[in-house]
Amino acid sequence: MARRHDLVLFLKETDLFGNPTPKTRQKVAAFAREGSFAKGETIFLEGRPSDSIWLVKEGRVHLLHHLSEGRVNTTCVIAPGETFC
């Protein structure tokens, strides 16, 4: 229960849902799943369909584009409080 309470408080600090009521934040938190990833770990691959909206709580997420000649471009860096899908 404490983790969900922490998640409700985190959702209150984000702009993802505008200014939802406390009840709405609790409903969203009930469906949310927390996860953590190691530095350099792949969350999902470019071009694959996503069934989630990711909300960064801590750290940063680098969105990468792999080029045909083997190089990698960072297209975006997602910071805490920001989303990607």
C-alpha positions as CSV (number, residue, x, y, z in Angstrom):
1,M,0.0,0.0,0.0
2,A,2.9,2.4,0.7
3,R,4.2,2.0,-2.8
4,R,0.8,3.0,-4.3
5,H,0.7,6.0,-1.9
6,D,4.1,7.1,-3.2
7,L,2.9,6.6,-6.8
8,V,-0.2,8.7,-6.1
9,L,2.0,11.5,-4.7
10,F,4.3,11.2,-7.7
11,L,1.3,11.5,-10.1
12,K,0.2,14.6,-8.3
13,E,3.5,16.2,-9.2
14,T,3.3,15.4,-12.9
15,D,1.4,17.2,-15.7
16,L,0.5,14.0,-17.5
17,F,-3.2,14.1,-16.6
18,G,-3.6,17.8,-16.1
19,N,-5.0,18.4,-12.6
20,P,-6.9,15.2,-11.8
21,T,-8.9,14.7,-8.6
22,P,-7.3,12.6,-5.8
23,K,-9.7,9.8,-6.6
24,T,-8.6,9.8,-10.3
25,R,-4.9,9.7,-9.2
26,Q,-5.7,6.7,-7.0
27,K,-7.4,4.9,-9.9
28,V,-4.5,5.5,-12.2
29,A,-2.0,4.3,-9.5
30,A,-4.0,1.1,-9.0
31,F,-3.3,0.2,-12.7
32,A,0.2,1.5,-12.9
33,R,3.3,-0.8,-12.6
34,E,6.6,0.4,-11.3
35,G,9.8,-0.9,-12.7
36,S,13.4,0.0,-12.7
37,F,16.1,-0.5,-15.4
38,A,19.9,-0.6,-15.2
39,K,21.9,2.0,-17.1
40,G,22.2,0.9,-20.7
41,E,19.3,-1.6,-20.4
42,T,16.8,-1.7,-23.4
43,I,13.2,-0.9,-22.4
44,F,11.8,-1.5,-25.9
45,L,13.0,-1.5,-29.4
46,E,12.5,1.1,-32.0
47,G,9.7,0.3,-34.5
48,R,8.0,-2.2,-32.2
49,P,4.5,-1.4,-31.0
50,S,4.1,-0.1,-27.5
51,D,1.3,-1.0,-25.2
52,S,2.4,1.3,-22.4
53,I,2.9,4.9,-21.5
54,W,6.1,5.3,-19.6
55,L,6.5,8.0,-16.9
56,V,10.0,8.6,-15.7
57,K,10.3,8.9,-12.0
58,E,14.1,9.0,-11.5
59,G,17.1,9.2,-13.8
60,R,16.9,9.7,-17.5
61,V,15.9,7.7,-20.5
62,H,17.7,8.1,-23.8
63,L,15.7,7.4,-27.0
64,L,18.1,6.0,-29.6
65,H,17.8,5.7,-33.4
66,H,20.1,3.0,-34.8
67,L,21.5,3.9,-38.2
68,S,22.2,1.4,-41.0
69,E,26.0,2.0,-40.8
70,G,26.0,0.9,-37.2
71,R,26.0,4.3,-35.6
72,V,23.5,5.3,-33.0
73,N,21.9,8.8,-32.6
74,T,20.2,10.0,-29.4
75,T,17.0,11.5,-30.6
76,C,15.7,12.6,-27.2
77,V,16.5,12.4,-23.5
78,I,13.5,11.9,-21.2
79,A,13.8,13.5,-17.7
80,P,11.9,12.8,-14.5
81,G,8.2,13.7,-14.8
82,E,8.2,13.3,-18.6
83,T,6.6,10.6,-20.6
84,F,7.3,8.4,-23.7
85,C,5.5,5.5,-25.4
